[in-house]
Amino acid sequence: MRTQPPQSAGVRGVVGTVLEAYRKGSSQPPSDQRAASGQAFDDVLVAATMRRLSLTDQVLMRKCSAARDRGLAAARRGRLQIADQACAEARTVAASGALSAEAKLLTNALHSPIEAYVDYRRGEHERACAHLNEAAEADVLLETVHGYKILHLHRIQLVHNLMRLRVRYDGLEAALAVGATLLSYLERTRESLPLPGSWDPAQLDHIPPALVSSSFGISRVMAGL
């Protein structure tokens, strides 16, 4: 059996902060904060794509987005076969030769977390982790090569998703440890997070402050696990 290295007092303190946030968040009804934050993120990203991508790219990406939304809705209802069909439809569009390389990369970055969620609902842990890593790798290229600074926030959202996986497959303590690293990163006292790619908390400066602030709502994230 693998043993975990002892935690420093600082790490234990942050884990305690996350645990307290979890307890408080679990005792409160959900709010519209996450939905509003997601819409604001979408608005910034859409504005970026309209500046950078061709009309053909934008039309095909909207088709992918519609299929992704159907797949996510079906997965949330437990209708995994329908979710698979919708995801396959989105993948087919993404693989189209009509999409530019940049648009294809962006589509994969946004689609892979949906596939990870379907895997999560099906209980396929390794596949879910692989899809999260795939999304993270695409995000890094888009952020560093193509200038999509807003996708640093998407990478943070992937860490939220990783926390959900940790709760189900590794237990609450493992999820809290991930949450502790996330809080430290947002407070700029940690230089990296546990997903692929280079990390730098200075990149948070390129994200609208309201969206960065919403990421501190870790209690809301954990209450929805």
N, CA, C and O of each residue as an XYZ file, in Angstrom:
900
protein
N       0.851     -1.193      0.000
C       0.000      0.000      0.000
C       0.879      1.234      0.000
O       1.849      1.304      0.756
N       0.557      2.204     -0.834
C       1.349      3.413     -0.897
C       1.103      4.264      0.337
O      -0.024      4.347      0.825
N       2.133      4.883      0.830
C       1.993      5.788      1.948
C       2.184      7.204      1.466
O       2.925      7.447      0.513
N       1.529      8.128      2.107
C       1.624      9.525      1.752
C       2.702     10.192      2.591
O       2.803      9.903      3.783
N       3.518     11.080      2.009
C       4.512     11.800      2.798
C       3.842     12.692      3.816
O       2.740     13.186      3.576
N       4.497     12.912      4.968
C       3.889     13.783      5.986
C       3.699     15.190      5.454
O       4.527     15.686      4.689
N       2.627     15.827      5.850
C       2.327     17.170      5.394
C       2.953     18.191      6.333
O       3.010     17.970      7.543
N       3.417     19.289      5.792
C       3.949     20.371      6.606
C       2.798     21.067      7.316
O       1.630     20.896      6.965
N       3.161     21.868      8.339
C       2.120     22.588      9.076
C       1.373     23.536      8.160
O       0.164     23.719      8.303
N       2.107     24.162      7.190
C       1.453     25.083      6.257
C       0.436     24.389      5.399
O      -0.667     24.899      5.198
N       0.802     23.199      4.874
C      -0.132     22.449      4.041
C      -1.333     22.009      4.854
O      -2.469     22.090      4.388
N      -1.080     21.537      6.090
C      -2.199     21.103      6.927
C      -3.147     22.267      7.192
O      -4.364     22.090      7.248
N      -2.570     23.471      7.357
C      -3.408     24.635      7.598
C      -4.300     24.961      6.429
O      -5.473     25.287      6.610
N      -3.745     24.874      5.202
C      -4.550     25.157      4.012
C      -5.612     24.084      3.823
O      -6.751     24.383      3.464
N      -5.230     22.815      4.069
C      -6.220     21.733      3.968
C      -7.356     21.984      4.950
O      -8.521     21.754      4.629
N      -7.013     22.460      6.157
C      -8.053     22.777      7.120
C      -8.973     23.880      6.628
O     -10.179     23.845      6.872
N      -8.404     24.863      5.932
C      -9.211     25.940      5.353
C     -10.197     25.395      4.334
O     -11.369     25.770      4.321
N      -9.702     24.493      3.469
C     -10.565     23.896      2.455
C     -11.658     23.052      3.103
O     -12.811     23.094      2.673
N     -11.301     22.285      4.136
C     -12.293     21.462      4.820
C     -13.387     22.332      5.426
O     -14.567     21.992      5.345
N     -13.002     23.451      6.032
C     -13.996     24.361      6.605
C     -14.884     24.941      5.509
O     -16.092     25.096      5.689
N     -14.265     25.259      4.365
C     -15.056     25.766      3.240
C     -16.043     24.719      2.767
O     -17.188     25.033      2.444
N     -15.597     23.477      2.727
C     -16.484     22.382      2.321
C     -17.673     22.268      3.260
O     -18.815     22.132      2.821
N     -17.395     22.325      4.558
C     -18.472     22.183      5.534
C     -19.485     23.316      5.410
O     -20.694     23.089      5.446
N     -18.976     24.541      5.264
C     -19.874     25.686      5.124
C     -20.656     25.609      3.827
O     -21.864     25.847      3.805
N     -19.961     25.272      2.739
C     -20.632     25.209      1.445
C     -21.687     24.130      1.400
O     -22.736     24.307      0.781
N     -21.413     22.994      2.062
C     -22.365     21.885      2.040
C     -23.634     22.206      2.807
O     -24.679     21.602      2.562
N     -23.552     23.161      3.741
C     -24.720     23.488      4.562
C     -25.580     24.577      3.944
O     -26.614     24.941      4.503
N     -25.161     25.109      2.783
C     -25.885     26.206      2.163
C     -26.467     25.777      0.828
O     -25.901     24.919      0.151
N     -27.602     26.369      0.441
C     -28.168     26.043     -0.873
C     -27.282     26.581     -1.978
O     -26.597     27.584     -1.777
N     -27.274     25.935     -3.155
C     -26.452     26.420     -4.263
C     -26.917     27.779     -4.745
O     -28.099     28.110     -4.650
N     -25.981     28.567     -5.263
C     -26.321     29.885     -5.778
C     -26.122     29.910     -7.281
O     -25.774     28.904     -7.899
N     -26.352     31.087     -7.859
C     -26.164     31.259     -9.296
C     -24.749     31.733     -9.629
O     -24.469     32.067    -10.780
N     -23.859     31.768     -8.645
C     -22.519     32.313     -8.850
C     -21.762     31.559     -9.935
O     -21.150     32.173    -10.810
N     -21.802     30.218     -9.880
C     -21.039     29.437    -10.841
C     -21.587     29.616    -12.245
O     -20.823     29.704    -13.206
N     -22.918     29.670    -12.370
C     -23.519     29.868    -13.687
C     -23.142     31.223    -14.265
O     -22.827     31.336    -15.449
N     -23.176     32.253    -13.419
C     -22.824     33.591    -13.882
C     -21.363     33.659    -14.291
O     -21.015     34.285    -15.293
N     -20.510     33.010    -13.508
C     -19.088     32.988    -13.838
C     -18.846     32.273    -15.156
O     -18.048     32.722    -15.979
N     -19.545     31.148    -15.353
C     -19.403     30.405    -16.603
C     -19.838     31.220    -17.803
O     -19.204     31.164    -18.856
N     -20.923     31.984    -17.654
C     -21.394     32.819    -18.759
C     -20.393     33.916    -19.064
O     -20.134     34.214    -20.230
N     -19.824     34.522    -18.024
C     -18.831     35.581    -18.237
C     -17.599     35.021    -18.950
O     -17.049     35.662    -19.845
N     -17.170     33.824    -18.548
C     -16.039     33.183    -19.222
C     -16.367     32.950    -20.693
O     -15.553     33.236    -21.570
N     -17.562     32.432    -20.956
C     -17.973     32.175    -22.343
C     -17.963     33.455    -23.162
O     -17.535     33.450    -24.317
N     -18.433     34.558    -22.572
C     -18.489     35.829    -23.293
C     -17.087     36.287    -23.709
O     -16.887     36.744    -24.835
N     -16.120     36.162    -22.794
C     -14.750     36.576    -23.108
C     -14.163     35.679    -24.189
O     -13.500     36.153    -25.111
N     -14.414     34.373    -24.065
C     -13.858     33.440    -25.039
C     -14.474     33.641    -26.420
O     -13.763     33.605    -27.425
N     -15.783     33.850    -26.478
C     -16.445     34.076    -27.763
C     -15.895     35.330    -28.424
O     -15.666     35.348    -29.633
N     -15.684     36.371    -27.641
C     -15.123     37.605    -28.204
C     -13.753     37.347    -28.811
O     -13.421     37.903    -29.858
N     -12.957     36.507    -28.160
C     -11.626     36.181    -28.680
C     -11.719     35.393    -29.977
O     -10.972     35.654    -30.920
N     -12.637     34.427    -30.026
C     -12.758     33.628    -31.249
C     -13.270     34.460    -32.412
O     -12.874     34.237    -33.556
N     -14.139     35.408    -32.134
C     -14.656     36.258    -33.210
C     -13.557     37.132    -33.809
O     -13.596     37.476    -34.991
N     -12.584     37.482    -32.986
C     -11.464     38.278    -33.493
C     -10.478     37.429    -34.292
O      -9.854     37.919    -35.234
N     -10.337     36.159    -33.917
C      -9.233     35.365    -34.448
C      -9.632     34.351    -35.523
O      -8.827     34.029    -36.397
N     -10.851     33.855    -35.467
C     -11.229     32.716    -36.304
C     -12.117     33.141    -37.464
O     -12.817     34.152    -37.411
N     -12.061     32.325    -38.518
C     -12.885     32.584    -39.696
C     -14.350     32.292    -39.394
O     -14.672     31.658    -38.389
N     -15.226     32.758    -40.266
C     -16.650     32.490    -40.099
C     -16.926     30.997    -40.171
O     -17.764     30.488    -39.426
N     -16.233     30.284    -41.059
C     -16.414     28.829    -41.156
C     -16.055     28.154    -39.839
O     -16.784     27.284    -39.363
N     -14.926     28.557    -39.248
C     -14.545     28.006    -37.950
C     -15.628     28.263    -36.908
O     -15.986     27.370    -36.139
N     -16.139     29.471    -36.889
C     -17.121     29.829    -35.870
C     -18.413     29.029    -36.021
O     -19.002     28.604    -35.027
N     -18.850     28.826    -37.257
C     -20.076     28.054    -37.502
C     -19.892     26.606    -37.055
O     -20.759     26.042    -36.388
N     -18.767     26.010    -37.423
C     -18.528     24.617    -37.049
C     -18.345     24.467    -35.541
O     -18.776     23.473    -34.956
N     -17.716     25.437    -34.923
C     -17.553     25.371    -33.468
C     -18.891     25.489    -32.748
O     -19.084     24.889    -31.691
N     -19.818     26.263    -33.319
C     -21.150     26.332    -32.712
C     -21.865     24.983    -32.815
O     -22.587     24.588    -31.900
N     -21.663     24.282    -33.926
C     -22.243     22.934    -34.052
C     -21.663     22.007    -32.995
O     -22.392     21.237    -32.369
N     -20.355     22.080    -32.798
C     -19.723     21.269    -31.751
C     -20.270     21.622    -30.377
O     -20.541     20.742    -29.561
N     -20.429     22.915    -30.129
C     -20.919     23.362    -28.835
C     -22.325     22.847    -28.565
O     -22.634     22.436    -27.447
N     -23.181     22.868    -29.588
C     -24.550     22.373    -29.416
C     -24.552     20.881    -29.088
O     -25.312     20.424    -28.235
N     -23.689     20.126    -29.778
C     -23.595     18.687    -29.507
C     -23.047     18.445    -28.103
O     -23.529     17.566    -27.390
N     -22.036     19.227    -27.704
C     -21.479     19.090    -26.352
C     -22.539     19.349    -25.293
O     -22.638     18.618    -24.308
N     -23.331     20.399    -25.505
C     -24.371     20.730    -24.524
C     -25.378     19.597    -24.391
O     -25.812     19.269    -23.286
N     -25.746     18.999    -25.520
C     -26.674     17.851    -25.454
C     -26.039     16.688    -24.711
O     -26.688     16.025    -23.901
N     -24.774     16.448    -24.992
C     -24.082     15.347    -24.322
C     -23.982     15.559    -22.828
O     -24.206     14.631    -22.052
N     -23.646     16.778    -22.413
C     -23.537     17.068    -20.992
C     -24.884     16.939    -20.291
O     -24.974     16.370    -19.203
N     -25.927     17.470    -20.920
C     -27.267     17.380    -20.323
C     -27.697     15.920    -20.175
O     -28.264     15.532    -19.153
N     -27.422     15.117    -21.204
C     -27.791     13.698    -21.145
C     -27.008     12.979    -20.049
O     -27.570     12.168    -19.312
N     -25.705     13.277    -19.938
C     -24.882     12.621    -18.917
C     -25.369     12.977    -17.517
O     -25.382     12.128    -16.626
N     -25.763     14.220    -17.325
C     -26.263     14.630    -16.010
C     -27.540     13.905    -15.642
O     -27.822     13.698    -14.461
N     -28.326     13.513    -16.656
C     -29.550     12.742    -16.396
C     -29.277     11.246    -16.342
O     -30.196     10.452    -16.138
N     -28.027     10.860    -16.522
C     -27.683      9.439    -16.499
C     -27.948      8.709    -17.801
O     -27.885      7.480    -17.843
N     -28.247      9.447    -18.873
C     -28.531      8.831    -20.181
C     -27.229      8.794    -20.980
O     -27.008      9.586    -21.896
N     -26.385      7.848    -20.600
C     -25.005      7.838    -21.087
C     -24.905      7.430    -22.555
O     -23.990      7.872    -23.251
N     -25.812      6.610    -23.032
C     -25.767      6.244    -24.446
C     -26.039      7.459    -25.331
O     -25.377      7.659    -26.349
N     -27.017      8.265    -24.931
C     -27.309      9.497    -25.675
C     -26.122     10.455    -25.566
O     -25.767     11.125    -26.536
N     -25.511     10.514    -24.383
C     -24.335     11.366    -24.195
C     -23.206     10.931    -25.120
O     -22.528     11.768    -25.717
N     -23.006      9.620    -25.239
C     -21.968      9.105    -26.136
C     -22.235      9.516    -27.580
O     -21.317      9.903    -28.304
N     -23.479      9.431    -27.988
C     -23.833      9.787    -29.363
C     -23.572     11.268    -29.630
O     -23.053     11.632    -30.686
N     -23.933     12.117    -28.674
C     -23.713     13.551    -28.839
C     -22.228     13.877    -28.867
O     -21.787     14.711    -29.658
N     -21.453     13.221    -28.004
C     -20.009     13.444    -27.985
C     -19.375     12.982    -29.293
O     -18.469     13.634    -29.814
N     -19.851     11.860    -29.819
C     -19.322     11.364    -31.096
C     -19.628     12.352    -32.215
O     -18.804     12.565    -33.105
N     -20.814     12.955    -32.170
C     -21.174     13.963    -33.175
C     -20.225     15.152    -33.106
O     -19.762     15.647    -34.134
N     -19.940     15.604    -31.891
C     -19.030     16.737    -31.725
C     -17.625     16.378    -32.203
O     -16.959     17.187    -32.849
N     -17.181     15.177    -31.888
C     -15.850     14.745    -32.317
C     -15.761     14.683    -33.840
O     -14.730     15.025    -34.419
N     -16.828     14.252    -34.478
C     -16.836     14.175    -35.945
C     -16.668     15.554    -36.564
O     -15.907     15.732    -37.515
N     -17.383     16.521    -36.018
C     -17.252     17.892    -36.516
C     -15.839     18.419    -36.250
O     -15.244     19.080    -37.100
N     -15.312     18.117    -35.059
C     -13.979     18.596    -34.693
C     -12.906     18.016    -35.605
O     -11.889     18.658    -35.867
N     -13.140     16.797    -36.086
C     -12.156     16.137    -36.946
C     -12.267     16.585    -38.402
O     -11.472     16.169    -39.245
N     -13.244     17.426    -38.695
C     -13.461     17.878    -40.065
C     -12.255     18.650    -40.579
O     -11.666     19.457    -39.859
N     -11.900     18.397    -41.818
C     -10.805     19.119    -42.444
C     -11.118     20.577    -42.683
O     -10.229     21.357    -43.024
N     -12.387     20.958    -42.505
C     -12.775     22.350    -42.724
C     -12.355     23.256    -41.569
O     -12.298     24.475    -41.730
N     -12.062     22.674    -40.410
C     -11.638     23.475    -39.259
C     -10.154     23.810    -39.362
O      -9.346     22.974    -39.766
N      -9.807     25.028    -38.998
C      -8.393     25.391    -38.919
C      -7.744     24.655    -37.743
O      -8.441     24.155    -36.860
N      -6.431     24.590    -37.734
C      -5.722     23.911    -36.654
C      -6.022     24.567    -35.303
O      -6.186     23.881    -34.294
N      -6.090     25.891    -35.294
C      -6.374     26.610    -34.051
C      -7.778     26.299    -33.550
O      -7.978     26.053    -32.360
N      -8.748     26.310    -34.456
C     -10.126     26.027    -34.066
C     -10.279     24.584    -33.599
O     -11.031     24.303    -32.666
N      -9.567     23.677    -34.246
C      -9.637     22.267    -33.839
C      -9.066     22.094    -32.436
O      -9.622     21.354    -31.624
N      -7.965     22.771    -32.153
C      -7.361     22.699    -30.822
C      -8.312     23.260    -29.766
O      -8.454     22.692    -28.683
N      -8.957     24.369    -30.087
C      -9.890     24.985    -29.151
C     -11.097     24.082    -28.923
O     -11.570     23.938    -27.795
N     -11.588     23.478    -29.993
C     -12.720     22.565    -29.858
C     -12.365     21.380    -28.972
O     -13.164     20.970    -28.130
N     -11.171     20.831    -29.156
C     -10.741     19.701    -28.323
C     -10.600     20.112    -26.862
O     -10.944     19.343    -25.963
N     -10.094     21.325    -26.621
C      -9.933     21.795    -25.245
C     -11.275     21.890    -24.532
O     -11.372     21.591    -23.342
N     -12.304     22.302    -25.252
C     -13.623     22.476    -24.642
C     -14.422     21.179    -24.597
O     -15.292     21.004    -23.744
N     -14.117     20.272    -25.525
C     -14.897     19.041    -25.605
C     -14.381     17.960    -24.648
O     -15.174     17.215    -24.072
N     -13.074     17.872    -24.479
C     -12.515     16.780    -23.671
C     -13.044     16.755    -22.235
O     -13.252     15.665    -21.701
N     -13.273     17.910    -21.576
C     -13.847     17.829    -20.224
C     -15.248     17.222    -20.197
O     -15.630     16.592    -19.211
N     -16.020     17.407    -21.280
C     -17.345     16.788    -21.331
C     -17.205     15.268    -21.404
O     -17.925     14.533    -20.728
N     -16.276     14.815    -22.228
C     -16.020     13.366    -22.291
C     -15.529     12.854    -20.938
O     -15.879     11.749    -20.523
N     -14.720     13.658    -20.256
C     -14.252     13.257    -18.933
C     -15.432     13.093    -17.974
O     -15.443     12.180    -17.148
N     -16.423     13.977    -18.085
C     -17.586     13.882    -17.208
C     -18.406     12.628    -17.521
O     -18.899     11.958    -16.614
N     -18.547     12.319    -18.804
C     -19.258     11.092    -19.176
C     -18.516      9.879    -18.608
O     -19.140      8.958    -18.082
N     -17.191      9.881    -18.714
C     -16.386      8.799    -18.134
C     -16.604      8.721    -16.625
O     -16.751      7.635    -16.065
N     -16.623      9.873    -15.982
C     -16.842      9.955    -14.534
C     -18.172      9.320    -14.150
O     -18.247      8.552    -13.191
N     -19.227      9.645    -14.908
C     -20.544      9.078    -14.619
C     -20.574      7.577    -14.856
O     -21.340      6.855    -14.219
N     -19.746      7.116    -15.764
C     -19.685      5.689    -16.081
C     -18.754      4.936    -15.131
O     -18.748      3.705    -15.114
N     -17.976      5.663    -14.348
C     -17.045      5.022    -13.424
C     -15.712      4.650    -14.039
O     -15.009      3.786    -13.516
N     -15.352      5.292    -15.146
C     -14.094      4.988    -15.827
C     -13.056      6.044    -15.457
O     -12.878      7.045    -16.152
N     -12.391      5.792    -14.357
C     -11.496      6.776    -13.766
C     -10.325      7.131    -14.676
O     -10.048      8.309    -14.897
N      -9.644      6.129    -15.199
C      -8.449      6.388    -16.005
C      -8.788      7.151    -17.281
O      -8.048      8.049    -17.683
N      -9.896      6.800    -17.913
C     -10.309      7.524    -19.118
C     -10.667      8.966    -18.780
O     -10.343      9.881    -19.536
N     -11.330      9.170    -17.651
C     -11.687     10.527    -17.245
C     -10.428     11.369    -17.028
O     -10.362     12.515    -17.472
N      -9.443     10.808    -16.353
C      -8.192     11.531    -16.119
C      -7.480     11.820    -17.433
O      -6.917     12.899    -17.615
N      -7.505     10.852    -18.352
C      -6.852     11.053    -19.646
C      -7.501     12.195    -20.416
O      -6.808     12.986    -21.055
N      -8.823     12.285    -20.358
C      -9.513     13.375    -21.058
C      -9.220     14.728    -20.396
O      -9.096     15.735    -21.092
N      -9.108     14.763    -19.075
C      -8.733     16.015    -18.413
C      -7.327     16.449    -18.835
O      -7.083     17.628    -19.091
N      -6.416     15.490    -18.904
C      -5.051     15.810    -19.331
C      -5.033     16.304    -20.777
O      -4.294     17.227    -21.119
N      -5.849     15.683    -21.613
C      -5.931     16.101    -23.010
C      -6.404     17.555    -23.115
O      -5.870     18.342    -23.896
N      -7.412     17.889    -22.316
C      -7.913     19.263    -22.319
C      -6.848     20.229    -21.808
O      -6.669     21.313    -22.363
N      -6.146     19.836    -20.754
C      -5.122     20.701    -20.178
C      -4.000     20.971    -21.180
O      -3.518     22.099    -21.289
N      -3.593     19.946    -21.902
C      -2.522     20.108    -22.887
C      -2.956     21.040    -24.020
O      -2.166     21.861    -24.488
N      -4.199     20.915    -24.455
C      -4.707     21.815    -25.493
C      -4.778     23.244    -24.975
O      -4.432     24.184    -25.692
N      -5.222     23.412    -23.740
C      -5.303     24.742    -23.141
C      -3.934     25.426    -23.114
O      -3.815     26.614    -23.413
N      -2.911     24.660    -22.753
C      -1.569     25.229    -22.657
C      -1.121     25.777    -24.009
O      -0.587     26.883    -24.089
N      -1.337     25.007    -25.062
C      -0.949     25.461    -26.399
C      -1.740     26.704    -26.808
O      -1.181     27.647    -27.367
N      -3.019     26.696    -26.531
C      -3.851     27.839    -26.893
C      -3.455     29.093    -26.113
O      -3.459     30.201    -26.650
N      -3.117     28.902    -24.851
C      -2.744     30.029    -24.004
C      -1.375     30.590    -24.390
O      -1.206     31.805    -24.489
N      -0.398     29.704    -24.608
C       0.978     30.161    -24.793
C       1.337     30.449    -26.245
O       2.158     31.325    -26.520
N       0.725     29.714    -27.179
C       1.073     29.875    -28.593
C       0.092     30.799    -29.313
O       0.496     31.619    -30.137
N      -1.191     30.666    -29.002
C      -2.223     31.406    -29.736
C      -2.774     32.610    -28.970
O      -3.599     33.355    -29.499
N      -2.330     32.801    -27.745
C      -2.694     34.017    -27.031
C      -4.035     34.022    -26.334
O      -4.548     35.094    -26.012
N      -4.633     32.844    -26.085
C      -5.916     32.775    -25.388
C      -5.663     32.814    -23.876
O      -5.727     31.784    -23.203
N      -5.380     33.990    -23.357
C      -5.045     34.126    -21.942
C      -6.191     33.697    -21.037
O      -5.956     33.219    -19.927
N      -7.418     33.860    -21.495
C      -8.585     33.502    -20.693
C      -8.607     32.015    -20.371
O      -9.235     31.603    -19.395
N      -7.930     31.205    -21.179
C      -7.961     29.761    -20.948
C      -7.139     29.333    -19.741
O      -7.182     28.168    -19.345
N      -6.392     30.259    -19.153
C      -5.768     29.924    -17.866
C      -6.856     29.624    -16.841
O      -6.693     28.763    -15.977
N      -7.964     30.348    -16.953
C      -9.096     30.093    -16.065
C      -9.722     28.729    -16.353
O     -10.167     28.041    -15.434
N      -9.756     28.341    -17.624
C     -10.276     27.015    -17.970
C      -9.405     25.923    -17.364
O      -9.913     24.892    -16.924
N      -8.105     26.146    -17.342
C      -7.201     25.173    -16.731
C      -7.502     25.028    -15.240
O      -7.436     23.930    -14.688
N      -7.833     26.143    -14.598
C      -8.208     26.087    -13.182
C      -9.507     25.312    -13.004
O      -9.656     24.552    -12.048
N     -10.453     25.506    -13.933
C     -11.696     24.742    -13.867
C     -11.423     23.242    -13.997
O     -12.111     22.429    -13.379
N     -10.430     22.878    -14.792
C     -10.065     21.466    -14.906
C      -9.579     20.914    -13.568
O      -9.794     19.741    -13.262
N      -8.928     21.756    -12.774
C      -8.511     21.321    -11.437
C      -9.738     21.088    -10.558
O      -9.750     20.161     -9.748
N     -10.769     21.921    -10.709
C     -12.036     21.655    -10.007
C     -12.556     20.268    -10.386
O     -12.987     19.496     -9.529
N     -12.506     19.966    -11.690
C     -12.979     18.659    -12.144
C     -12.139     17.530    -11.550
O     -12.657     16.475    -11.185
N     -10.830     17.776    -11.460
C      -9.945     16.777    -10.858
C     -10.320     16.517     -9.407
O     -10.227     15.384     -8.934
N     -10.743     17.557     -8.700
C     -11.180     17.383     -7.319
C     -12.368     16.430     -7.234
O     -12.440     15.592     -6.335
N     -13.293     16.563     -8.171
C     -14.458     15.662     -8.172
C     -14.020     14.209     -8.377
O     -14.539     13.296     -7.735
N     -13.068     14.016     -9.269
C     -12.552     12.665     -9.472
C     -11.885     12.139     -8.208
O     -12.058     10.976     -7.844
N     -11.134     12.990     -7.551
C     -10.445     12.564     -6.332
C     -11.437     12.148     -5.249
O     -11.214     11.159     -4.550
N     -12.522     12.891     -5.108
C     -13.519     12.534     -4.099
C     -14.068     11.139     -4.352
O     -14.168     10.327     -3.432
N     -14.420     10.865     -5.592
C     -15.048      9.575     -5.897
C     -14.072      8.414     -5.800
O     -14.427      7.352     -5.288
N     -12.850      8.597     -6.281
C     -11.949      7.458     -6.427
C     -10.843      7.398     -5.381
O     -10.292      6.325     -5.131
N     -10.506      8.533     -4.762
C      -9.407      8.548     -3.804
C      -9.820      9.027     -2.422
O      -9.035      8.947     -1.477
N     -11.043      9.524     -2.295
C     -11.527      9.946     -0.997
C     -11.467     11.452     -0.795
O     -10.800     12.172     -1.539
N     -12.184     11.912      0.236
C     -12.309     13.339      0.501
C     -10.965     13.983      0.814
O     -10.698     15.105      0.383
N     -10.121     13.283      1.557
C      -8.838     13.874      1.940
C      -7.994     14.194      0.707
O      -7.352     15.242      0.644
N      -7.997     13.285     -0.273
C      -7.230     13.535     -1.501
C      -7.782     14.737     -2.252
O      -7.021     15.533     -2.803
N      -9.114     14.869     -2.276
C      -9.721     16.031     -2.939
C      -9.378     17.319     -2.214
O      -9.121     18.345     -2.845
N      -9.372     17.268     -0.882
C      -9.023     18.452     -0.104
C      -7.577     18.879     -0.365
O      -7.271     20.071     -0.380
N      -6.696     17.908     -0.569
C      -5.306     18.235     -0.860
C      -5.194     18.990     -2.180
O      -4.418     19.939     -2.297
N      -5.986     18.556     -3.188
C      -6.008     19.278     -4.464
C      -6.571     20.681     -4.258
O      -6.052     21.654     -4.805
N      -7.639     20.775     -3.461
C      -8.224     22.078     -3.174
C      -7.244     23.011     -2.474
O      -7.242     24.219     -2.710
N      -6.416     22.440     -1.614
C      -5.417     23.254     -0.924
C      -4.413     23.840     -1.903
O      -4.043     25.008     -1.791
N      -3.973     23.039     -2.856
C      -3.027     23.555     -3.852
C      -3.685     24.646     -4.697
O      -3.038     25.622     -5.077
N      -4.975     24.472     -4.987
C      -5.680     25.458     -5.802
C      -5.800     26.796     -5.065
O      -5.550     27.855     -5.642
N      -6.182     26.737     -3.790
C      -6.272     27.966     -3.018
C      -4.916     28.661     -2.932
O      -4.829     29.883     -3.056
N      -3.867     27.880     -2.721
C      -2.529     28.466     -2.634
C      -2.126     29.113     -3.952
O      -1.498     30.172     -3.965
N      -2.484     28.482     -5.046
C      -2.154     29.042     -6.360
C      -2.895     30.360     -6.583
O      -2.313     31.337     -7.056
N      -4.165     30.378     -6.245
C      -4.955     31.599     -6.425
C      -4.466     32.722     -5.506
O      -4.604     33.904     -5.823
N      -3.896     32.337     -4.370
C      -3.316     33.323     -3.463
C      -1.873     33.660     -3.849
O      -1.227     34.491     -3.211
N      -1.379     33.004     -4.900
C      -0.037     33.240     -5.464
C       1.081     32.855     -4.505
O       2.156     33.456     -4.496
N       0.798     31.840     -3.700
C       1.835     31.307     -2.832
C       2.293     29.930     -3.304
O       3.093     29.275     -2.636
N       1.790     29.497     -4.442
C       2.196     28.230     -5.059
C       2.396     28.477     -6.545
O       1.680     29.276     -7.150
N       3.371     27.789     -7.133
C       3.760     28.066     -8.512
C       3.129     27.134     -9.544
O       3.238     27.391    -10.743
N       2.471     26.058     -9.108
C       1.950     25.102    -10.081
C       0.714     24.401     -9.538
O       0.394     24.495     -8.353
N       0.021     23.690    -10.442
C      -1.149     22.890    -10.086
C      -0.989     21.495    -10.703
O      -0.213     21.328    -11.644
N      -1.714     20.491    -10.187
C      -1.471     19.103    -10.572
C      -2.128     18.665    -11.887
O      -2.841     17.663    -11.933
N      -1.877     19.431    -12.950
C      -2.279     19.042    -14.292
C      -1.150     19.422    -15.244
O      -0.324     20.269    -14.906
N      -1.098     18.804    -16.440
C       0.029     19.031    -17.351
C       0.213     20.491    -17.753
O      -0.731     21.280    -17.752
N       1.454     20.824    -18.097
C       1.759     22.147    -18.620
C       2.474     23.028    -17.615
O       2.499     22.748    -16.416
N       3.052     24.096    -18.130
C       3.710     25.065    -17.266
C       2.655     25.954    -16.614
O       1.635     26.279    -17.222
N       2.918     26.338    -15.374
C       1.993     27.172    -14.611
C       2.717     28.415    -14.108
O       3.919     28.381    -13.844
N       1.997     29.478    -13.981
C       2.552     30.717    -13.463
C       1.397     31.567    -12.951
O       0.593     32.048    -13.749
N       1.294     31.766    -11.634
C       0.158     32.542    -11.109
C       0.101     33.973    -11.638
O      -0.939     34.624    -11.543
N       1.210     34.470    -12.196
C       1.178     35.803    -12.791
C       0.209     35.873    -13.968
O      -0.246     36.956    -14.334
N      -0.109     34.717    -14.566
C      -1.060     34.688    -15.679
C      -2.465     35.067    -15.240
O      -3.307     35.410    -16.070
N      -2.719     35.006    -13.942
C      -4.024     35.420    -13.435
C      -4.273     36.902    -13.687
O      -5.418     37.354    -13.699
N      -3.185     37.661    -13.889
C      -3.332     39.093    -14.160
C      -4.038     39.360    -15.489
O      -4.572     40.449    -15.694
N      -4.046     38.382    -16.389
C      -4.647     38.560    -17.708
C      -6.132     38.198    -17.733
O      -6.781     38.293    -18.775
N      -6.666     37.784    -16.587
C      -8.059     37.347    -16.491
C      -8.858     38.434    -15.781
O      -8.367     39.013    -14.811
N     -10.074     38.727    -16.235
C     -10.893     39.732    -15.537
C     -10.965     39.444    -14.035
O     -11.255     38.313    -13.645
N     -10.710     40.438    -13.189
C     -10.664     40.221    -11.742
C     -11.901     39.522    -11.176
O     -11.789     38.719    -10.249
N     -13.069     39.820    -11.723
C     -14.294     39.188    -11.204
C     -14.268     37.678    -11.414
O     -14.769     36.920    -10.584
N     -13.682     37.248    -12.527
C     -13.609     35.812    -12.793
C     -12.581     35.139    -11.888
O     -12.787     34.011    -11.442
N     -11.476     35.828    -11.619
C     -10.492     35.271    -10.688
C     -11.113     35.157     -9.294
O     -10.934     34.153     -8.606
N     -11.838     36.191     -8.892
C     -12.469     36.178     -7.568
C     -13.454     35.018     -7.435
O     -13.566     34.406     -6.373
N     -14.161     34.725     -8.517
C     -15.145     33.641     -8.449
C     -14.478     32.298     -8.211
O     -15.097     31.381     -7.670
N     -13.223     32.176     -8.609
C     -12.518     30.914     -8.407
C     -12.229     30.661     -6.940
O     -11.946     29.528     -6.551
N     -12.296     31.707     -6.115
C     -12.106     31.518     -4.681
C     -13.341     30.885     -4.040
O     -13.303     30.500     -2.872
N     -14.426     30.776     -4.792
C     -15.635     30.164     -4.231
C     -15.482     28.666     -4.151
O     -16.328     27.926     -4.653
N     -14.426     28.213     -3.535
C     -14.137     26.786     -3.501
C     -15.189     26.015     -2.723
O     -15.410     24.833     -2.985
N     -15.842     26.672     -1.765
C     -16.889     25.986     -1.011
C     -18.039     25.609     -1.929
O     -18.633     24.542     -1.776
N     -18.361     26.492     -2.897
C     -19.445     26.196     -3.825
C     -19.071     25.035     -4.735
O     -19.894     24.170     -5.035
N     -17.811     25.030     -5.168
C     -17.356     23.939     -6.022
C     -17.455     22.616     -5.281
O     -17.975     21.635     -5.814
N     -16.959     22.593     -4.060
C     -16.913     21.334     -3.323
C     -18.295     20.910     -2.883
O     -18.555     19.712     -2.775
N     -19.205     21.860     -2.622
C     -20.565     21.501     -2.229
C     -21.284     20.791     -3.358
O     -22.252     20.069     -3.119
N     -20.822     20.985     -4.588
C     -21.464     20.352     -5.734
C     -20.828     19.039     -6.138
O     -21.183     18.479     -7.175
N     -19.882     18.528     -5.334
C     -19.203     17.295     -5.725
C     -20.172     16.119     -5.768
O     -19.770     14.998     -6.080
